[in-house]
Amino acid sequence: MYPQDGIDGDQHTMYDGIHGFGAFAAASPLCFEPREKGVNGSFAGMRVVINGPRNLHPEDRKIVFSKMVEVLRDRPAEVIIGGARGVDTAAFIACAKMKHADNDFWNFKLTVVLPGHLGEAPPEFCDALRASQLIVNGQGRYAVALVELSQDVSHPASYYARNAVMLGRAGWSATCAVLLSFTPNGETSDATMAMLEMARRERVRVVEEPVRIFPEAGPGASGRAPSVADDANVEEDADAPGTR
C-alpha cells in the first residue's frame, strides 16, 4: 500500500506498466479505497485547473497520479486539463481511472481544453483518451468535455490563450477556482511560471507540487525531442529555435 495516496501496490504497478496506456481498457476495475471522506477539503467543490511541464520525468508520473487521487477524494466540482503530454496526460489518466473505479468519487466534471484541434494533440494524450473509453462531449459518469479552440498551434501564443481559457472556465476567483501547478523542481519553465503569475494576478488560489523534468536538450517523456506542436505548455522560450 502506498500510504500517501491510499492506492495499493498492484494499482501503481499497472499504472507504471502501461505508459502507452493501451492496456487501460482491458484492465480490471480499480478500487481507490479512501482513508477518510476527503483529505482536507481544500479542493472540495472547486474547479481545479492543472498546470505543469510536458517533459515530466517518468519517475514523477507517480507524483502527479497520487496528487490527483488526493484531489479527487476531496470531491472537486470540475477538473480542467490542457491535453499536453507529461503532466496533463498523467493527470488525465488519474481522472479517467477514478471515473471507472469502484467508489463514489467519480462525480466530477472532466474538461480538456486544446489550443487547436484533437487531431493536432500529442500522441501520448490521444492514446490515453482512446484507452480511457470516456465519452467525448457525452453525458453522465463517463463523459469528458473536449473544448477545441481552433488556434494555430505553431504559434506559442495559442497555448497562452489556452491557459487563459482554462482559468476563465474555472471562474477567475479564489472562491471557486484552484490552480494545481506541478512546478519543475529547481528548473525554470516560462509557460508554467506564466500561468502561475496569471492565476496569482487574478487572485486564483494556487497549490504547488514540485516535480522533476528532463533537460531541454534531452528526449521528452514520450521518447522523442520536445516540440511546440505537441506541447500545451510550451516550455521553450518563444525566441528559441523551433518554436515558431
ChimeraX attribute file (.defattr): number of C-alpha atoms within 10 A of each C-alpha:
attribute: neighborCount
match mode: 1-to-1
recipient: residues
	/A:1	11
	/A:2	11
	/A:3	8
	/A:4	12
	/A:5	21
	/A:6	17
	/A:7	19
	/A:8	15
	/A:9	11
	/A:10	11
	/A:11	15
	/A:12	15
	/A:13	10
	/A:14	14
	/A:15	21
	/A:16	15
	/A:17	11
	/A:18	12
	/A:19	18
	/A:20	17
	/A:21	21
	/A:22	15
	/A:23	15
	/A:24	23
	/A:25	15
	/A:26	9
	/A:27	9
	/A:28	9
	/A:29	14
	/A:30	17
	/A:31	16
	/A:32	20
	/A:33	14
	/A:34	17
	/A:35	13
	/A:36	10
	/A:37	11
	/A:38	17
	/A:39	17
	/A:40	12
	/A:41	14
	/A:42	14
	/A:43	24
	/A:44	19
	/A:45	16
	/A:46	22
	/A:47	27
	/A:48	29
	/A:49	25
	/A:50	24
	/A:51	28
	/A:52	33
	/A:53	28
	/A:54	28
	/A:55	28
	/A:56	25
	/A:57	19
	/A:58	17
	/A:59	13
	/A:60	17
	/A:61	22
	/A:62	16
	/A:63	20
	/A:64	26
	/A:65	22
	/A:66	21
	/A:67	19
	/A:68	23
	/A:69	22
	/A:70	19
	/A:71	23
	/A:72	25
	/A:73	27
	/A:74	21
	/A:75	22
	/A:76	24
	/A:77	19
	/A:78	22
	/A:79	26
	/A:80	25
	/A:81	24
	/A:82	31
	/A:83	31
	/A:84	31
	/A:85	30
	/A:86	28
	/A:87	30
	/A:88	27
	/A:89	25
	/A:90	28
	/A:91	27
	/A:92	29
	/A:93	22
	/A:94	19
	/A:95	24
	/A:96	23
	/A:97	21
	/A:98	25
	/A:99	25
	/A:100	20
	/A:101	17
	/A:102	14
	/A:103	15
	/A:104	12
	/A:105	20
	/A:106	21
	/A:107	17
	/A:108	21
	/A:109	20
	/A:110	24
	/A:111	23
	/A:112	20
	/A:113	23
	/A:114	27
	/A:115	29
	/A:116	21
	/A:117	16
	/A:118	18
	/A:119	8
	/A:120	15
	/A:121	21
	/A:122	20
	/A:123	16
	/A:124	21
	/A:125	24
	/A:126	20
	/A:127	16
	/A:128	25
	/A:129	22
	/A:130	15
	/A:131	18
	/A:132	23
	/A:133	15
	/A:134	20
	/A:135	16
	/A:136	16
	/A:137	13
	/A:138	12
	/A:139	11
	/A:140	11
	/A:141	15
	/A:142	20
	/A:143	19
	/A:144	22
	/A:145	17
	/A:146	21
	/A:147	20
	/A:148	14
	/A:149	18
	/A:150	13
	/A:151	16
	/A:152	15
	/A:153	22
	/A:154	16
	/A:155	15
	/A:156	24
	/A:157	15
	/A:158	21
	/A:159	26
	/A:160	20
	/A:161	13
	/A:162	22
	/A:163	28
	/A:164	16
	/A:165	19
	/A:166	27
	/A:167	24
	/A:168	14
	/A:169	16
	/A:170	23
	/A:171	16
	/A:172	22
	/A:173	16
	/A:174	18
	/A:175	13
	/A:176	18
	/A:177	28
	/A:178	27
	/A:179	24
	/A:180	22
	/A:181	23
	/A:182	23
	/A:183	23
	/A:184	22
	/A:185	12
	/A:186	10
	/A:187	12
	/A:188	11
	/A:189	19
	/A:190	16
	/A:191	23
	/A:192	23
	/A:193	17
	/A:194	14
	/A:195	20
	/A:196	22
	/A:197	14
	/A:198	17
	/A:199	24
	/A:200	15
	/A:201	10
	/A:202	12
	/A:203	15
	/A:204	22
	/A:205	18
	/A:206	17
	/A:207	16
	/A:208	14
	/A:209	14
	/A:210	15
	/A:211	22
	/A:212	20
	/A:213	25
	/A:214	18
	/A:215	12
	/A:216	12
	/A:217	8
	/A:218	13
	/A:219	13
	/A:220	21
	/A:221	22
	/A:222	18
	/A:223	9
	/A:224	10
	/A:225	12
	/A:226	23
	/A:227	17
	/A:228	19
	/A:229	22
	/A:230	20
	/A:231	25
	/A:232	33
	/A:233	31
	/A:234	26
	/A:235	23
	/A:236	19
	/A:237	13
	/A:238	16
	/A:239	9
	/A:240	8
	/A:241	8
	/A:242	13
	/A:243	16
	/A:244	12
